[in-house]
Amino acid sequence: MTLLLVLAILLGLIGFGMPIAFALISIAVGIFWFADVDQLIVAQRLYRGVQSFPLLAVPLFILAGQIMSRAGISGHLIEFAKTLVGQMRGGLAAVNVVTSMFFAGMSGTSMSDTAAVGGMIIDPMVKRGYSRPFTAAVTAASSTIGIIIPPSVPMVIMGAYLGISTGALFAAGLVSGVLLGLALILASWIISVRAGYPVEAPFSARRTGSAFLKALPALTMPAIILGGILGGIFTPTEASAVAVVYGTAVGMFYYRTLTLRAIYTTLCEAAVLSGSVMLVTAAASVMGFAFTYEQLADSILRPLAEMEMSPTAFLFLLSVILIVAGTFLDGIAMVYIIVPLFFPAIQVLGIDPVHFGMVVVICWGIGQQTPPVGAALFITAAIARVDMLSLTRANLPFILVMLLVLVAVILFPETIVLSVPRALGL
């Protein structure tokens, strides 16, 4: 009852318009006040919540994604993707998804993916006859791949907080992210066939080769990041710094689209975005500590132990809770509030932490697609100039695809999630 009361108050504060970070801190202050704990601990936990070397990768990956976006890399990726899948019925919809898969290897966040890819491809799709709601839905749904294909800011945050290997999570996201991308392409093709959307230029090896060479420096960035991490050359945090340096060099000296003024603007944008992410991270850390102090996780573990739930049933139950919570909670807040309540149970049930983490990340991505707190939806709706109701209705088939991928991840962890990490010895 205590846990339900706390969550109800939290939802009430958020519902009345209080920023999520301040709502989390307010709940923590209330818990400590009733427990007669010195409130100085709030300031200490706020500081400790972001005093983590792995978390340093978060602002750096955000900065790297902003740099690649500002440098106009997405335009070259779109042209390359168009030569690969443009000949399909509804080719630009498939191009949208493939470009997001490429960009996911650089940005680490769905927001960067949505802004960079959506800003370049939404208007051309509309001019080619695609409906605005469908165009926006494809863009929003494909941006979810940005947090599944590594590098992934949510994986960094979750790995640092729960003590899961970030490298293993990155490796686990490869197959899952590609599977989601292929599933979204299939869904886009089915819808495009029914709607009669156009086909782009037929396949040309010469045009594909030329587009590949132009996009090669951008495509090399994910290879450097993942190769360095999985090969043991540098840590994810060091990889994020390498990504910033590499992205700046490519933008300034190869594409020559990144000026000193653009770098300054990019630093400011990345600072604002990083500040908002890290503030929620710090506040959620305080809230998580308050939950731990009051042993609220026991109220979850006892019923689970009594039910003798199987690992698969537990993950399905967790997914339902996370997806529902994701409709009104920011993903970071969800990881710090909901996930720690269930994380201790995986040891009892024998669930691999990497499998658990991948389920959480996919649920995080689905939460970004559902109103009222769907970050990807709001950004896409603004870029595409479409109302939220029409966008949500058009997005339902893609949400269904994400749910099917989630089911596959839960049922076949050895093949989809754990095969790559184990092959690499992670």
Stockholm file with secondary structure:
# STOCKHOLM 1.0

chainA/1-426         MTLLLVLAILLGLIGFGMPIAFALISIAVGIFWFADVDQLIVAQRLYRGVQSFPLLAVPLFILAGQIMSRAGISGHLIEFAKTLVGQMRGGLAAVNVVTSMFFAGMSGTSMSDTAAVGGMIIDPMVKRGYSRPFTAAVTAASSTIGIIIPPSVPMVIMGAYLGISTGALFAAGLVSGVLLGLALILASWIISVRAGYPVEAPFSARRTGSAFLKALPALTMPAIILGGILGGIFTPTEASAVAVVYGTAVGMFYYRTLTLRAIYTTLCEAAVLSGSVMLVTAAASVMGFAFTYEQLADSILRPLAEMEMSPTAFLFLLSVILIVAGTFLDGIAMVYIIVPLFFPAIQVLGIDPVHFGMVVVICWGIGQQTPPVGAALFITAAIARVDMLSLTRANLPFILVMLLVLVAVILFPETIVLSVPRALGL
#=GR chainA/1-426 SS CHHHHHHHHHHHHHHTTCCHHHHHHHHHHHHHHHTTCCTHHHHHHHHHHHCCTGGGHHHHHHHHHHHHHHTTHHHHHHHHHHHHHTTSBTHHHHHHHHHHHHHHHHHCSHHHHHHHHHHHHHHHHHHTTCCHHHHHHHHHHHHGGGGTSSSCHHHHHHHHHHTCCHHHHHHHHHHHHHHHHHHHHHHHHHHHHHHTCCBCCCCCHHHHHHHHHHHHHHHHHHHHHHHHHHTTSSCHHHHHHHHHHHHHHIIIIISCCCCHHHHHHHHHHHHHHHHHHHHHHHHHHHHHHHHHHTTTTHHHHHHHHHHTCCHHHHHHHHHHHHHHHHTTSCHHHHHHHTHHHHTTHHHHHTCCHHHHHHHHHHHHHHHTTSSSSCHHHHHHHHHHTCCHHHHHHHHHHHHHHHHHHHHHHHHCHHHHTSHHHHHTTC
#=GC SS_cons         CHHHHHHHHHHHHHHTTCCHHHHHHHHHHHHHHHTTCCTHHHHHHHHHHHCCTGGGHHHHHHHHHHHHHHTTHHHHHHHHHHHHHTTSBTHHHHHHHHHHHHHHHHHCSHHHHHHHHHHHHHHHHHHTTCCHHHHHHHHHHHHGGGGTSSSCHHHHHHHHHHTCCHHHHHHHHHHHHHHHHHHHHHHHHHHHHHHTCCBCCCCCHHHHHHHHHHHHHHHHHHHHHHHHHHTTSSCHHHHHHHHHHHHHHIIIIISCCCCHHHHHHHHHHHHHHHHHHHHHHHHHHHHHHHHHHTTTTHHHHHHHHHHTCCHHHHHHHHHHHHHHHHTTSCHHHHHHHTHHHHTTHHHHHTCCHHHHHHHHHHHHHHHTTSSSSCHHHHHHHHHHTCCHHHHHHHHHHHHHHHHHHHHHHHHCHHHHTSHHHHHTTC
//
